[in-house]
């Protein structure tokens, strides 16, 4: 087992950070499919993922410098190091606001547990879902956010509410002490500098796909 690492250094390039989950998923699948595999090289990783071996070596050097020529990395240690760097080994609680189709899909996704994310509760204003269990989570009225989120119990707020209400929801979550916002609403959110905001822009992703299809067609 690897020694626990300190938080991700500020100097780590964002493209590298975004590739780490891809490496982690690949390594876990490799471990599951090839029983007894103890070591893996950056060359093998690069070939399987369609990446440059030099890039892979540089990426992994940010978190693990124990790779050896020809024999590569200890597979279990590399998986553990990536999980620690990404914070997956440290459970984080979340609250989801907006129990529509997207919100319910996120509530139903059991894979979050593997990444250390635990959605404690959900919030909405729709009387057809408030007070009920949806996808295994109790849904409370959004007006009761402050009553259920306090004392630092929730670190991440997930916003799947309509764009018109997203900023107000964001403000309430921040007032409750939430330090990070995962925003799925198609709107720019204003937040204090110390609050982390990650936007998932579905429209932008679709625009990219459409443009690429048109360009290649």
N, C-alpha and C positions, 0 to 999 in steps of 0.2 A: 504494500500500500504506500502511495506517495505521501510525502509530507505536505501538509496544507499550505497552499500558496496565499500570498497577500492579494488584495484586489487587483483587477486588471490595470496595468499602468496606463497613464494618460497617453503615453507615446505610442501605444499600439494602434496601427492604422485601422480605420473602420472597415476597409475591405477584408483585412485579415480576420478581424473579429466576426464578420458576417460569414466567413468561410468555415469557422470553427465548428458550428453545429453540423455542417455538411460532413466534415471529417468525422465527427463523433458518430453520427448516424451510420456512416459507412463502416466504421470500425466495429460497431456493435453488430451489424449485420454480418460482417466478415467473421467475427468471433462465433456467432450463432451457427453459421453455415459450415465453418471449417473447424470442427472439434479438434482440440489439441494444438491449435495454432498459438504459438507463444510470442513470436516476433514478426514484425512487418516492416518493410522498407518504404521510404518515401517514393522510390521508383515504382513500386507496386501500387501504392496509393494513387500516384499521379496517373498511371496507366488506366486504372479502373475508373477514375473520375474524369478523365480527359483533361488533365491539368499538366502544367509544366513541372517536372521533378524539382527543379531549382526553386520554384515558387513554393512548392509543398515543403521543402526542407526549411526555407526561410520562415514560412508561416509557423511551422511546428517548433522552430527554435525559440519563439517567443515564450513558449510554455514548457518545453522539454528539450534539454540539450544533451540527453543521454544516448541519442542515436549513434550507432556504430556503422562504419563502412561495411557493406555487403549484408550484415545481419539485421541492420535497421533498429527499430524501437521495440522495447518490451511492450507488448500489446495492452496488457492490463494496466500498466503504469501510465501509458499514453492516454487511454480512455479515462482513467481516474484524474489525470492532470487537466484534461480538457474540461471535464465536468466541474472540477473545482474552479477553474478559471472563469467558466461561464456562470458559476454560482448555482449549478443544478443540485449540488450536494447540500445546499442550505435552503430549506423550505421557505417559501414566501407566500403569504396569504393575500388574496385578492377579493375585491367586491366588483360585481358586474352590474352596470346600470343600463337598462334597456333590454327587456326580455321579448324582443321580436324574433323573427326567424333567425337572424344572425346570432343574436344573443343566446337563443336556445341551442343553436348548433355548437357554440363555444362551451356552454354548460354541459353538453353531452359528450364533449371530447375527453376521453379518459387519458389520452396521451399527455395531458398537462402534468400529471403526477410524476411522470418520468423526468420532466424538466424542473421539478421542485416547485410547481405552482399549484396552490390549493385555493379554489374559489369557495370562500366561506358562505357567501350569500348573494342574492340577486335583488335588484330593486327596479320598480316600474310604477307607472301611475294607472295602468289598465286594470280596472276592477275585475276583469275576467281571470287575471293571473295573480293579483295581489292576495297574499294570505294562503296561497296554495304552494304545493311542491311541484316544481318544474325541472325535469331532468335530474331529479334527486336533490335539488336545492330549494330552500325556502325563499319565496319571493316576498319582499317587504315593500311598502309604499316608499317612493323616493323621498317624501317629506320626513321619513324616519331615518334618513342616513346618519345623522348625528347621534341618534340613539343607539345605533348598532355598530357604528365604526368609531372607536375611541381607544385611547390608551396605546396607540401604536400597534394594535392587533392586525391592521391591514396595511400592507406596504404598497400594493399596486391597485389602481382603480382602472377597470376596463369599461370604456364608454362605447356602447352600441346603441345609444339613444339617437333620435333624429337630430339632424344638424342644428335645427332651431333651438334645441335645448342643451346641446353639448357643452357650451361654455358655462352655463349655469351649473350643470352637473359637475364640470371640472372644478369650478370654484368651491362647490360644496365638499367635494372630495379632498381638496387641498386644505380647507378649513378643518377637516376631520383628521388631518395629520398624514394623509397619504403622500408618499414621496415620489411616486412614479405614476404616470398616466399612459395607458395603452389605448390610443384613440382610433376607433374605426369609423367615426362620423366624418363625412366629407366636408370638414371645415377646419380652418386654422384656429388653434386654441392659444389663448394668452395665459401664461403661467409664470410664477416667479422663477428667477434664474436657478434656484436650488432644486426645483422640481423637474424631474426628467419627463419629457413628453416624446412618445414614439407614435408616429402616425402611420397607419396602414391605409394607403391610398389605393383603393380598388380601381377607381376610375383611371388613375395613372398607369397601373399595371395593364389594364385592358387596352388603353391607348397604345402602349408599347407593343402588345401582341398584335393588335390590328395593323399598326404601322409596319411591323416586321412582315406580316403576311402579305400586305400590299406591296412592299418593297421586293420581296422574294418572288412574288407572283408575276 
